């Protein structure tokens, strides 16, 4: 092999031998022992260089084989899911295209075999926002945003950066590795400067697209607020009401004294109704059992019986549950009357929160802008959620266990980190030899294991939220899940897998030289790009499998045997809100997009795989959310804004990572200076995102200019009131 491919110690060995040899003019014939020594050095150097080269070639071939195996497997699975969905949607239209027979029937094209694809691509946010809600429509919009952004980033990476790395990198790598930054020699005199410019281009493009998208969102958000219907449009949620004002009469007097006479039309304090809820649950359970007995009687023609206990008597099912329901109904009426009578006094059954309904939208908007006391923790005003989605139990209590929830989340981070590292290193750590399927194992074992492990995190996080945090609605719980799940995936998907690749040697190096830990971490990312290639391909399958809705289909087929078809359809919905809910979905969409953006410079092939993933997401969610799934409670854009903010935060990570790589690899300071400027620019973009755009509500000027805000309308809908306090 050429000397330039020998390891450094071989050069040193030859140099030492030559150094101690006399000059050619005065050199005598070398002794036999000295000649043998020189020859042995050369043989050892050539053998070592050959072993290194063979290992490198073997590693490149194994990585390429793993990539191709993963590509074939995930492509076949995606095609199988699409074909299966096309067949199932024809067999079970209630499960897969229920909305095509409702308000969206004019947009349906169910006659064609692949008509669902046309429906998905033709869907726009403005066309469906009134039917599926703003948050669901914005999720489809985010898929379109991701597809547009990845197209703009992937084209220069695939056709400019990749070929330049391959042609002028200098390391001689080929294929996927040849297009990556691993092929660029350290100290390359101009290629690292080019990558610094590319980094600035990607960050500027991402910032520009995010800000343009948010500007368009602001128009939809303000329109959504103005078109909000009563009682939500003219109601505010007041939290942390001082104890002296915890009654409906005192609250009416308080707001009328500040804002004017007759501005308040209704006040509903959140009451302590735990005992009443238990009674209602027992009554409803008895009614449900009686309904099941009626359905069973209609099906079999035999009057069902019921055994009251393990050794108790067998009684008629209808009579037993009718008597139980009537008994609980009497208790419910008595407890409800007691609470209504006690609510007239301050405190007592009245809780810390209340819903105040005003005569007009303008009065409610003005009330939400005012400061009512010296203590900012009191009289906290919020835009109210939809009445049907309020968590009345959470509004009854203060957030006193929030610190416990934070501790549990930190412990979850600590406990899950070694598991994720072990899973990421599973392909090389486990001694598995499956012959020709070894590349498939290498591709799927780490990514599939990590994906399955992370799929359980939303359930655990929601359990913590429900136990420790006081959240106003289920939608707010989903939003909290989005934020926390996003940062979990930042650590467990973007950071730890890079360390999990040959983690033992990395830990040994950090132990020996802890002061260079940051540099070692930076060096690990270019070497772990094969993991992220495999991860992005697996996400194709994950997205396409959502089309099958196999859990909803299974529940529908089971319930159809016991209940009418329409009732079975209602019981089979919605899909699991832990993994498929708005929060977890939004977090996964953002992370998948960030994988393609953050690692676009290190490995241009990731951008192509991320582009395909964005294409599938737009196709799948453009149909599922609009035409198959039920309408979800909405917050008016919180999920969308958090996803856009996550993209900008990801650009900060991208700038930090690439700056570290450029400083360590480049022989010039200029790429590092450009990278530092990109870090500052991306941080400023995150700050501007939160400060330049006001989107949480209307300004007083907009309230004054909008003539419809002052109109007082007769509201047919009932004001906010706890369901258990409403007379049946």
C-alpha positions as CSV (number, residue, x, y, z in Angstrom):
1,X,0.0,0.0,0.0
2,X,1.2,3.6,-0.5
3,X,2.9,5.1,2.5
4,X,0.2,7.8,2.8
5,X,-2.2,5.1,3.9
6,X,0.0,3.7,6.7
7,X,-0.8,4.5,10.3
8,X,1.4,7.1,12.1
9,X,3.4,4.6,14.2
10,X,4.6,2.9,10.9
11,X,5.9,6.2,9.7
12,X,7.6,6.7,13.0
13,X,9.2,3.2,12.9
14,X,10.6,3.8,9.4
15,X,11.8,7.3,10.3
16,X,13.6,6.0,13.4
17,X,15.3,3.3,11.3
18,X,16.4,5.8,8.6
19,X,17.5,8.2,11.3
20,X,19.9,5.8,12.8
21,X,21.2,4.6,9.5
22,X,24.4,6.3,8.2
23,X,24.3,8.4,5.1
24,X,24.4,6.8,1.7
25,X,27.9,8.1,0.8
26,X,29.6,6.7,3.9
27,X,27.2,3.9,4.6
28,X,28.8,0.4,4.8
29,X,26.9,-2.7,3.9
30,X,24.3,-3.2,6.6
31,X,24.7,-6.1,8.9
32,X,22.4,-9.0,8.5
33,X,20.7,-8.3,11.8
34,X,20.1,-4.6,10.9
35,X,18.7,-5.5,7.5
36,X,16.3,-8.0,9.1
37,X,15.2,-5.4,11.6
38,X,14.4,-2.8,8.8
39,X,12.6,-5.5,6.8
40,X,10.5,-6.6,9.8
41,X,9.5,-2.9,10.4
42,X,8.4,-2.6,6.8
43,X,6.4,-5.8,6.8
44,X,4.7,-4.9,10.1
45,X,3.8,-1.5,8.8
46,X,2.3,-2.8,5.6
47,X,0.4,-5.6,7.4
48,X,-1.0,-3.1,9.9
49,X,-2.0,-0.7,7.2
50,X,-3.6,-3.5,5.3
51,X,-5.6,-4.6,8.4
52,X,-6.8,-1.0,8.9
53,X,-7.8,-0.7,5.3
54,X,-9.6,-4.1,5.3
55,X,-11.5,-3.2,8.5
56,X,-12.5,0.2,7.0
57,X,-13.7,-1.5,3.8
58,X,-15.6,-4.2,5.8
59,X,-17.2,-1.5,7.9
60,X,-18.3,0.5,4.9
61,X,-19.7,-2.7,3.2
62,X,-21.5,-3.7,6.3
63,X,-23.0,-0.2,6.7
64,X,-24.1,-0.1,3.1
65,X,-25.6,-3.6,3.4
66,X,-27.5,-2.6,6.6
67,X,-28.8,0.5,4.8
68,X,-30.0,-1.4,1.8
69,X,-31.6,-4.1,4.0
70,X,-33.5,-1.5,6.0
71,X,-34.5,0.3,2.8
72,X,-35.9,-2.9,1.3
73,X,-37.7,-4.0,4.5
74,X,-39.3,-0.6,5.3
75,X,-40.3,0.0,1.7
76,X,-42.1,-3.4,1.5
77,X,-43.8,-2.8,4.8
78,X,-45.0,0.7,3.7
79,X,-46.4,-0.7,0.5
80,X,-48.1,-3.5,2.3
81,X,-49.7,-1.0,4.7
82,X,-50.9,1.2,1.9
83,X,-52.4,-1.8,0.0
84,X,-54.0,-3.1,3.2
85,X,-55.5,0.3,4.0
86,X,-56.9,0.6,0.5
87,X,-58.7,-2.7,0.9
88,X,-59.9,-2.2,4.5
89,X,-61.2,1.3,3.7
90,X,-63.6,-0.3,1.2
91,X,-64.7,-3.1,3.6
92,X,-65.1,-0.9,6.7
93,X,-65.9,2.7,5.6
94,X,-67.2,3.6,9.0
95,X,-63.8,3.0,10.5
96,X,-61.6,4.5,7.7
97,X,-63.7,7.1,6.0
98,X,-66.5,8.1,8.4
99,X,-66.2,11.8,7.7
100,X,-66.6,11.2,4.0
101,X,-70.3,10.7,4.7
102,X,-70.7,13.9,6.8
103,X,-69.7,17.5,6.2
104,X,-66.8,16.5,3.9
105,X,-68.9,14.4,1.6
106,X,-68.5,16.9,-1.2
107,X,-64.7,16.4,-1.1
108,X,-64.9,12.6,-1.0
109,X,-63.9,10.5,-4.0
110,X,-64.4,7.0,-2.5
111,X,-65.3,5.5,-5.9
112,X,-61.7,5.4,-7.0
113,X,-59.3,2.8,-5.6
114,X,-56.7,5.4,-4.8
115,X,-59.1,8.2,-4.4
116,X,-58.1,8.7,-0.8
117,X,-54.6,9.9,-2.0
118,X,-56.3,12.6,-4.1
119,X,-58.4,13.6,-1.1
120,X,-55.4,13.9,1.1
121,X,-53.3,16.0,-1.4
122,X,-56.3,18.3,-2.2
123,X,-56.9,19.0,1.5
124,X,-56.1,22.6,2.6
125,X,-56.2,24.1,6.0
126,X,-58.8,26.7,5.2
127,X,-61.1,24.1,3.6
128,X,-61.4,21.9,6.6
129,X,-60.7,24.1,9.6
130,X,-64.5,24.6,10.3
131,X,-65.1,20.8,10.2
132,X,-62.1,19.3,12.1
133,X,-61.0,22.2,14.2
134,X,-58.1,24.6,14.0
135,X,-55.6,22.4,15.8
136,X,-56.2,19.4,13.6
137,X,-56.1,21.5,10.5
138,X,-52.8,23.0,11.6
139,X,-51.3,19.6,12.1
140,X,-51.9,18.9,8.4
141,X,-50.4,22.4,7.7
142,X,-47.3,21.5,9.7
143,X,-46.9,18.4,7.6
144,X,-47.0,20.6,4.5
145,X,-44.5,23.0,6.1
146,X,-42.1,20.1,6.9
147,X,-42.3,18.8,3.3
148,X,-41.7,22.3,1.9
149,X,-38.7,23.0,4.3
150,X,-37.1,19.6,3.7
151,X,-37.3,20.0,-0.1
152,X,-35.5,23.4,0.2
153,X,-32.8,21.9,2.4
154,X,-32.3,18.5,0.7
155,X,-31.8,19.7,-2.8
156,X,-28.5,21.7,-2.2
157,X,-27.4,19.0,0.2
158,X,-27.9,16.1,-2.2
159,X,-26.7,17.9,-5.4
160,X,-24.0,20.3,-4.1
161,X,-22.7,19.4,-0.6
162,X,-22.7,15.6,-1.1
163,X,-20.9,15.6,-4.5
164,X,-18.3,18.0,-3.2
165,X,-17.6,15.8,-0.2
166,X,-17.3,12.8,-2.5
167,X,-15.0,14.4,-5.1
168,X,-12.8,16.6,-2.9
169,X,-13.1,15.2,0.6
170,X,-9.8,13.3,0.3
171,X,-10.4,10.2,2.4
172,X,-11.4,8.0,-0.5
173,X,-14.7,6.8,1.0
174,X,-17.4,5.8,-1.5
175,X,-21.2,5.5,-1.5
176,X,-23.2,7.0,1.3
177,X,-20.0,7.5,3.4
178,X,-18.3,9.3,0.5
179,X,-21.1,12.0,0.5
180,X,-20.8,12.6,4.2
181,X,-18.4,14.8,6.2
182,X,-16.5,11.7,7.2
183,X,-14.9,11.7,3.8
184,X,-13.5,15.2,4.4
185,X,-9.9,15.3,5.6
186,X,-9.1,17.2,8.7
187,X,-7.7,20.6,7.9
188,X,-9.2,20.8,4.4
189,X,-8.4,24.3,3.2
190,X,-11.8,25.2,1.7
191,X,-14.4,22.5,2.2
192,X,-15.1,23.2,5.8
193,X,-15.6,26.9,5.0
194,X,-18.1,25.8,2.4
195,X,-20.0,23.8,5.1
196,X,-20.0,26.8,7.4
197,X,-21.7,28.8,4.6
198,X,-24.2,25.9,4.0
199,X,-25.0,25.9,7.8
200,X,-25.8,29.6,7.6
201,X,-28.0,28.9,4.6
202,X,-30.0,26.2,6.3
203,X,-30.5,28.2,9.5
204,X,-31.7,31.3,7.5
205,X,-34.0,29.2,5.4
206,X,-35.5,27.5,8.5
207,X,-36.0,30.9,10.3
208,X,-37.6,32.5,7.2
209,X,-40.0,29.6,6.7
210,X,-41.0,29.4,10.3
211,X,-41.7,33.1,10.6
212,X,-43.7,33.2,7.3
213,X,-45.7,30.2,8.5
214,X,-46.4,31.8,11.9
215,X,-47.5,35.0,10.2
216,X,-50.1,33.0,8.2
217,X,-51.1,31.3,11.4
218,X,-51.8,34.6,13.2
219,X,-54.5,35.4,10.6
220,X,-56.2,32.1,11.2
221,X,-55.8,32.4,15.0
222,X,-57.4,35.9,15.2
223,X,-60.2,34.7,12.8
224,X,-60.7,31.7,15.1
225,X,-61.0,33.9,18.2
226,X,-63.4,36.3,16.4
227,X,-65.6,33.4,15.2
228,X,-65.7,31.7,18.5
229,X,-69.3,31.0,19.6
230,X,-71.0,31.6,22.9
231,X,-70.7,30.8,25.7
232,X,-67.0,30.3,25.2
233,X,-66.5,33.6,23.3
234,X,-67.9,35.8,26.1
235,X,-66.6,33.9,29.1
236,X,-63.4,34.0,31.0
237,X,-61.9,31.4,33.4
238,X,-60.8,33.0,36.7
239,X,-58.3,31.0,38.8
240,X,-57.0,31.6,42.3
241,X,-59.9,33.6,43.4
242,X,-59.3,35.1,46.9
243,X,-61.2,33.4,49.7
244,X,-63.4,36.4,50.4
245,X,-64.8,36.3,46.8
246,X,-65.5,32.6,46.5
247,X,-69.2,32.8,45.8
248,X,-71.2,33.5,42.7
249,X,-72.9,36.6,44.3
250,X,-69.6,38.2,45.4
251,X,-68.0,37.6,42.0
252,X,-70.9,39.2,40.1
253,X,-70.7,42.2,42.4
254,X,-66.9,42.4,42.0
255,X,-66.8,42.5,38.2
256,X,-69.9,44.7,37.8
257,X,-68.3,47.2,40.2
258,X,-65.2,47.4,38.0
259,X,-66.5,47.0,34.5
260,X,-70.0,48.5,34.8
261,X,-73.5,47.5,35.7
262,X,-75.1,44.4,34.1
263,X,-71.9,43.3,32.3
264,X,-72.0,39.9,33.9
265,X,-74.8,37.6,32.9
266,X,-73.7,34.4,34.8
267,X,-71.1,33.1,37.2
268,X,-70.4,29.4,37.9
269,X,-68.0,28.6,40.6
270,X,-66.2,25.3,40.6
271,X,-67.6,23.4,43.5
272,X,-66.3,20.5,45.6
273,X,-68.6,17.7,44.4
274,X,-66.5,14.5,45.0
275,X,-69.3,12.7,46.9
276,X,-71.9,13.7,44.3
277,X,-69.6,12.3,41.5
278,X,-69.4,8.9,43.2
279,X,-73.1,8.7,43.5
280,X,-73.6,9.6,39.8
281,X,-71.0,7.0,38.8
282,X,-72.9,4.3,40.7
283,X,-76.2,5.4,39.1
284,X,-74.8,5.5,35.6
285,X,-73.1,2.1,36.1
286,X,-76.5,0.6,37.1
287,X,-78.1,2.2,34.0
288,X,-75.4,0.8,31.8
289,X,-75.9,-2.7,33.1
290,X,-79.6,-2.4,32.5
291,X,-79.0,-1.3,29.0
292,X,-76.7,-4.2,28.3
293,X,-79.3,-6.5,29.7
294,X,-81.9,-5.1,27.4
295,X,-79.6,-5.6,24.4
296,X,-78.9,-9.1,25.4
297,X,-82.7,-9.8,25.8
298,X,-83.3,-8.4,22.3
299,X,-80.7,-10.6,20.9
300,X,-81.4,-13.9,22.7
301,X,-85.0,-13.5,23.8
302,X,-84.2,-14.8,27.2
303,X,-84.6,-12.5,30.3
304,X,-81.2,-12.3,31.9
305,X,-80.4,-12.8,35.6
306,X,-77.8,-11.4,37.9
307,X,-76.0,-12.9,41.0
308,X,-75.7,-10.1,43.6
309,X,-72.5,-11.6,45.2
310,X,-70.4,-14.7,45.1
311,X,-72.8,-16.6,47.4
312,X,-75.7,-14.3,47.0
313,X,-79.1,-15.0,45.4
314,X,-79.7,-14.8,41.7
315,X,-82.2,-12.0,40.8
316,X,-83.8,-10.6,37.7
317,X,-81.3,-8.4,36.0
318,X,-83.9,-5.7,35.0
319,X,-85.4,-5.4,38.4
320,X,-82.1,-5.4,40.3
321,X,-80.5,-2.6,38.3
322,X,-83.6,-0.6,38.0
323,X,-84.0,-0.5,41.8
324,X,-80.2,0.3,42.1
325,X,-80.5,3.2,39.6
326,X,-83.6,4.6,41.4
327,X,-81.9,4.4,44.7
328,X,-78.8,6.3,43.6
329,X,-81.0,8.8,41.8
330,X,-82.6,9.8,45.0
331,X,-79.2,10.2,46.7
332,X,-78.0,12.3,43.8
333,X,-80.9,14.7,44.0
334,X,-80.5,15.2,47.7
335,X,-76.7,15.8,47.5
336,X,-77.2,18.2,44.6
337,X,-79.8,20.2,46.5
338,X,-77.4,20.4,49.5
339,X,-74.5,21.7,47.4
340,X,-76.7,24.4,45.7
341,X,-77.9,25.6,49.0
342,X,-74.4,25.7,50.5
343,X,-72.9,27.5,47.5
344,X,-74.7,30.8,48.4
345,X,-72.3,31.4,51.2
346,X,-68.6,32.4,50.7
347,X,-66.1,29.5,50.7
348,X,-67.5,26.2,51.8
349,X,-68.3,24.1,48.7
350,X,-67.0,26.9,46.4
351,X,-63.6,26.2,45.0
352,X,-60.7,28.4,43.8
353,X,-61.9,28.9,40.2
354,X,-64.9,30.2,38.5
355,X,-66.3,30.8,35.0
356,X,-67.6,34.4,34.5
357,X,-69.9,34.9,31.5
358,X,-70.3,38.5,30.2
359,X,-72.9,40.2,28.1
360,X,-70.7,40.6,25.1
361,X,-67.4,39.5,23.7
362,X,-66.0,43.0,24.2
363,X,-66.7,42.9,27.9
364,X,-65.0,39.5,28.2
365,X,-62.0,40.7,26.2
366,X,-61.6,43.8,28.3
367,X,-61.9,41.7,31.5
368,X,-59.1,39.4,30.4
369,X,-56.7,42.3,29.9
370,X,-57.0,43.9,33.4
371,X,-55.0,43.4,36.6
372,X,-57.3,42.9,39.6
373,X,-54.9,42.8,42.5
374,X,-51.4,43.5,43.8
375,X,-50.6,39.8,44.0
376,X,-50.1,38.4,40.4
377,X,-50.8,34.9,41.6
378,X,-54.4,35.9,42.3
379,X,-57.2,36.7,39.9
380,X,-55.5,34.8,37.0
381,X,-57.6,35.2,33.8
382,X,-57.5,32.6,31.0
383,X,-59.3,32.0,27.7
384,X,-61.8,29.3,28.7
385,X,-61.7,25.8,27.1
386,X,-64.7,24.2,25.4
387,X,-67.3,23.4,28.0
388,X,-67.4,19.7,27.2
389,X,-63.6,19.3,27.7
390,X,-63.2,21.0,31.1
391,X,-61.4,18.9,33.8
392,X,-63.6,20.1,36.7
393,X,-61.7,17.8,39.1
394,X,-58.4,19.6,38.4
395,X,-60.0,23.0,38.7
396,X,-61.1,22.1,42.3
397,X,-57.5,21.8,43.5
398,X,-54.3,23.8,43.5
399,X,-51.2,22.7,41.8
400,X,-49.5,21.6,45.1
401,X,-47.9,18.4,43.8
402,X,-46.2,20.0,40.8
403,X,-42.8,19.7,42.3
404,X,-43.4,16.0,42.8
405,X,-44.2,15.6,39.1
406,X,-41.0,17.5,38.2
407,X,-39.0,15.1,40.4
408,X,-40.6,12.1,38.8
409,X,-39.9,13.4,35.3
410,X,-36.2,13.9,36.2
411,X,-36.0,10.4,37.6
412,X,-37.6,9.1,34.4
413,X,-34.8,10.8,32.4
414,X,-32.2,9.3,34.6
415,X,-33.7,5.8,34.6
416,X,-34.4,5.7,30.8
417,X,-31.0,7.0,29.7
418,X,-29.0,3.8,30.2
419,X,-31.8,1.8,28.6
420,X,-31.7,4.0,25.5
421,X,-27.9,3.7,25.3
422,X,-28.1,-0.1,25.6
423,X,-30.8,-0.3,22.9
424,X,-28.7,1.9,20.5
425,X,-25.8,-0.4,21.0
426,X,-27.8,-3.6,20.8
427,X,-26.8,-4.6,17.3
428,X,-23.1,-4.7,18.1
429,X,-23.4,-5.7,21.8
430,X,-25.6,-8.8,21.3
431,X,-23.8,-11.8,19.8
432,X,-26.5,-12.6,17.2
433,X,-25.6,-14.3,13.9
434,X,-28.5,-14.8,11.6
435,X,-26.7,-15.3,8.4
436,X,-28.0,-13.5,5.4
437,X,-30.4,-11.5,7.6
438,X,-27.6,-10.0,9.6
439,X,-27.7,-6.6,7.8
440,X,-31.5,-6.5,8.5
441,X,-30.8,-7.1,12.2
442,X,-28.1,-4.4,12.2
443,X,-30.5,-1.9,10.7
444,X,-33.7,-2.7,12.7
445,X,-32.5,-3.8,16.1
446,X,-31.4,-0.4,17.5
447,X,-34.0,1.8,15.8
448,X,-37.0,-0.6,16.3
449,X,-36.0,-1.2,20.0
450,X,-35.7,2.6,20.6
451,X,-39.0,3.3,18.8
452,X,-40.9,0.7,20.8
453,X,-39.3,1.9,24.1
454,X,-40.2,5.5,23.4
455,X,-43.8,4.6,22.5
456,X,-44.5,3.8,26.2
457,X,-43.2,7.2,27.4
458,X,-46.4,9.2,26.6
459,X,-48.4,6.9,28.8
460,X,-46.0,7.2,31.7
461,X,-45.8,11.0,31.2
462,X,-49.6,11.4,31.1
463,X,-49.9,9.3,34.3
464,X,-47.5,11.8,36.0
465,X,-49.4,14.8,34.6
466,X,-52.8,13.4,35.8
467,X,-51.5,12.6,39.2
468,X,-49.3,15.6,40.0
469,X,-50.4,18.6,37.8
470,X,-53.7,20.5,37.8
471,X,-54.6,20.8,34.1
472,X,-57.7,22.6,32.9
473,X,-58.6,20.3,30.0
474,X,-57.5,17.1,28.3
475,X,-56.2,19.2,25.5
476,X,-53.9,21.0,27.9
477,X,-52.7,17.7,29.1
478,X,-51.9,16.8,25.5
479,X,-50.0,20.1,25.1
480,X,-47.9,19.4,28.2
481,X,-47.2,16.0,26.8
482,X,-46.0,17.5,23.5
483,X,-43.5,19.8,25.3
484,X,-42.1,17.1,27.6
485,X,-42.1,14.3,25.1
486,X,-40.3,16.6,22.6
487,X,-37.4,17.1,25.0
488,X,-37.3,13.4,25.9
489,X,-36.9,12.6,22.2
490,X,-34.2,15.4,21.9
491,X,-32.2,13.5,24.4
492,X,-33.1,9.9,23.6
493,X,-33.2,10.2,19.8
494,X,-30.8,12.9,18.8
495,X,-28.2,12.7,21.6
496,X,-27.9,9.4,23.4
497,X,-27.9,7.1,20.3
498,X,-24.7,8.9,19.1
499,X,-23.1,8.0,22.4
500,X,-24.5,4.5,22.4
501,X,-22.5,3.6,19.2
502,X,-19.5,1.9,20.8
503,X,-20.3,3.5,24.2
504,X,-17.7,1.4,26.1
505,X,-14.8,2.9,24.2
506,X,-16.3,6.4,24.5
507,X,-16.7,6.0,28.3
508,X,-13.1,4.8,28.6
509,X,-11.8,7.9,26.7
510,X,-13.9,10.2,28.8
511,X,-12.7,8.6,32.0
512,X,-9.0,8.9,30.9
513,X,-9.3,12.5,29.5
514,X,-12.5,14.1,31.0
515,X,-11.4,17.6,29.9
516,X,-12.0,16.7,26.2
517,X,-15.4,15.2,26.8
518,X,-17.2,17.8,24.7
519,X,-14.8,17.2,21.8
520,X,-15.3,13.5,22.0
521,X,-19.1,14.0,21.9
522,X,-18.8,16.1,18.8
523,X,-16.6,13.4,17.2
524,X,-19.2,10.7,17.8
525,X,-22.0,12.3,15.7
526,X,-20.3,11.9,12.3
527,X,-19.6,8.3,13.1
528,X,-23.2,7.5,14.1
529,X,-25.0,8.7,10.9
530,X,-25.9,5.1,10.0
531,X,-28.2,5.0,13.0
532,X,-30.1,8.1,12.0
533,X,-30.4,6.7,8.4
534,X,-32.0,3.6,9.8
535,X,-34.1,5.5,12.2
536,X,-35.6,7.7,9.5
537,X,-36.5,4.7,7.3
538,X,-38.2,3.0,10.2
539,X,-40.4,6.1,10.7
540,X,-41.8,5.5,7.2
541,X,-43.3,2.2,8.5
542,X,-44.5,3.8,11.8
543,X,-46.4,6.5,9.8
544,X,-47.9,4.1,7.3
545,X,-49.0,1.7,10.1
546,X,-51.2,4.5,11.5
547,X,-53.3,4.3,8.4
548,X,-54.5,0.8,9.4
549,X,-56.1,1.9,12.6
550,X,-56.0,-1.7,13.7
551,X,-57.0,-1.0,17.3
552,X,-60.1,0.9,16.3
553,X,-60.9,-1.8,13.8
554,X,-60.6,-4.5,16.4
555,X,-62.8,-2.6,18.9
556,X,-65.4,-2.0,16.2
557,X,-65.6,-5.6,15.1
558,X,-66.0,-6.7,18.8
559,X,-68.6,-4.1,19.7
560,X,-70.5,-4.7,16.5
561,X,-71.5,-8.1,17.8
562,X,-73.1,-6.6,20.9
563,X,-74.4,-3.2,19.8
564,X,-75.8,-1.5,16.7
565,X,-73.3,-0.5,14.1
566,X,-73.5,3.2,14.8
567,X,-73.1,2.7,18.5
568,X,-70.2,0.3,18.0
569,X,-68.6,3.0,15.8
570,X,-68.9,5.5,18.7
571,X,-67.5,3.1,21.2
572,X,-64.5,2.3,18.9
573,X,-63.4,6.0,18.8
574,X,-61.2,7.8,19.4
575,X,-57.8,6.2,18.8
576,X,-55.4,5.8,21.8
577,X,-54.7,9.4,22.9
578,X,-51.4,8.5,24.6
579,X,-49.5,7.6,21.5
580,X,-51.8,8.9,18.7
581,X,-53.0,12.0,20.5
582,X,-52.3,15.5,19.4
583,X,-49.4,15.9,21.8
584,X,-47.4,12.8,21.0
585,X,-48.0,13.1,17.3
586,X,-46.9,16.8,17.2
587,X,-43.7,15.9,19.1
588,X,-42.9,13.0,16.7
589,X,-43.5,15.2,13.7
590,X,-41.1,17.8,15.0
591,X,-38.4,15.4,15.9
592,X,-38.5,13.5,12.6
593,X,-38.1,16.9,10.8
594,X,-35.2,17.9,13.1
595,X,-33.3,14.7,12.4
596,X,-33.2,15.7,8.7
597,X,-32.3,19.3,9.5
598,X,-29.7,18.9,12.3
599,X,-27.7,16.1,10.5
600,X,-28.2,17.5,6.9
601,X,-24.5,18.6,6.8
602,X,-23.0,15.6,8.4
603,X,-24.8,13.2,6.1
604,X,-26.8,14.5,3.1
605,X,-28.5,11.1,2.7
606,X,-30.5,11.8,5.9
607,X,-32.2,14.7,4.2
608,X,-33.4,12.4,1.4
609,X,-34.9,9.9,3.9
610,X,-36.4,12.7,5.9
611,X,-37.9,14.2,2.7
612,X,-39.6,10.8,2.0
613,X,-40.8,10.7,5.6
614,X,-42.3,14.2,5.3
615,X,-44.0,13.1,2.1
616,X,-45.6,10.1,3.8
617,X,-46.7,12.2,6.8
618,X,-48.5,14.6,4.5
619,X,-50.2,11.8,2.7
620,X,-51.2,9.8,5.8
621,X,-52.2,12.6,8.1
622,X,-53.8,14.6,5.4
623,X,-56.3,11.8,5.1
624,X,-56.5,10.3,8.6
625,X,-57.1,13.6,10.5
626,X,-59.5,15.0,8.0
627,X,-61.6,12.0,6.8
628,X,-61.2,9.2,9.3
629,X,-60.7,10.4,12.8
630,X,-63.2,12.2,15.1
631,X,-62.9,15.9,15.9
632,X,-60.6,16.6,18.8
633,X,-60.9,19.4,21.4
634,X,-58.9,22.4,20.3
635,X,-56.8,25.0,22.0
636,X,-56.5,27.3,19.0
637,X,-52.9,26.7,17.8
638,X,-50.9,25.9,20.9
639,X,-49.6,22.6,19.4
640,X,-48.7,24.3,16.1
641,X,-46.8,27.1,17.8
642,X,-44.9,24.7,20.0
643,X,-43.8,22.7,16.9
644,X,-42.6,25.8,15.1
645,X,-40.7,26.8,18.2
646,X,-39.1,23.4,18.3
647,X,-37.8,23.8,14.8
648,X,-36.0,27.0,15.8
649,X,-34.7,25.4,19.0
650,X,-33.4,22.6,16.8
651,X,-31.6,25.1,14.7
652,X,-29.7,26.2,17.8
653,X,-28.6,22.6,18.3
654,X,-27.6,22.3,14.7
655,X,-25.5,25.5,14.9
656,X,-23.8,24.3,18.1
657,X,-23.1,20.8,16.7
658,X,-21.7,22.0,13.4
659,X,-19.6,24.8,15.0
660,X,-18.0,22.1,17.2
661,X,-17.3,20.0,14.2
662,X,-15.8,22.9,12.2
663,X,-13.6,24.1,15.1
664,X,-12.2,20.6,15.6
665,X,-11.8,19.7,11.9
666,X,-10.9,22.9,10.1
667,X,-7.4,24.4,10.1
668,X,-8.8,27.9,9.8
669,X,-10.6,30.0,12.4
670,X,-13.0,31.4,9.8
671,X,-15.5,28.4,9.8
672,X,-15.6,28.5,13.6
673,X,-16.4,32.3,13.6
674,X,-19.2,31.8,11.1
675,X,-20.5,29.0,13.2
676,X,-20.5,31.2,16.3
677,X,-22.4,33.9,14.4
678,X,-24.9,31.2,13.4
679,X,-25.4,30.2,17.0
680,X,-26.1,33.8,18.0
681,X,-28.4,34.3,15.0
682,X,-30.4,31.1,15.9
683,X,-30.7,32.1,19.5
684,X,-32.0,35.5,18.6
685,X,-34.5,33.8,16.2
686,X,-36.0,31.8,19.1
687,X,-36.3,34.9,21.3
688,X,-37.9,36.9,18.4
689,X,-40.4,34.0,17.8
690,X,-41.8,34.5,21.3
691,X,-41.6,38.3,21.5
692,X,-42.4,39.7,18.0
693,X,-45.7,37.8,17.5
694,X,-48.7,38.2,19.9
695,X,-51.1,35.4,19.2
696,X,-52.8,34.5,22.6
697,X,-55.7,37.0,22.2
698,X,-57.0,40.2,20.6
699,X,-55.6,43.6,21.6
700,X,-57.9,46.3,22.9
701,X,-57.6,48.1,19.7
702,X,-58.8,45.1,17.7
703,X,-61.6,44.7,20.2
704,X,-62.7,48.3,19.7
705,X,-62.5,48.2,15.9
706,X,-64.5,44.9,15.6
707,X,-68.1,45.8,15.6
708,X,-69.3,42.3,16.3
709,X,-67.5,42.2,19.6
710,X,-70.0,44.7,21.2
711,X,-73.1,42.9,20.0
712,X,-75.1,41.3,22.8
713,X,-76.8,38.1,21.6
714,X,-79.3,35.8,23.2
715,X,-77.4,32.7,23.9
716,X,-79.2,29.4,23.5
717,X,-76.2,27.4,24.8
718,X,-76.1,27.0,28.5
719,X,-73.2,28.7,30.4
720,X,-70.3,26.8,32.0
721,X,-71.6,24.5,34.8
722,X,-70.3,21.3,36.3
723,X,-72.1,18.4,34.6
724,X,-73.0,16.8,38.0
725,X,-74.8,20.0,39.0
726,X,-77.1,20.0,36.1
727,X,-80.5,18.5,36.8
728,X,-81.3,15.5,34.6
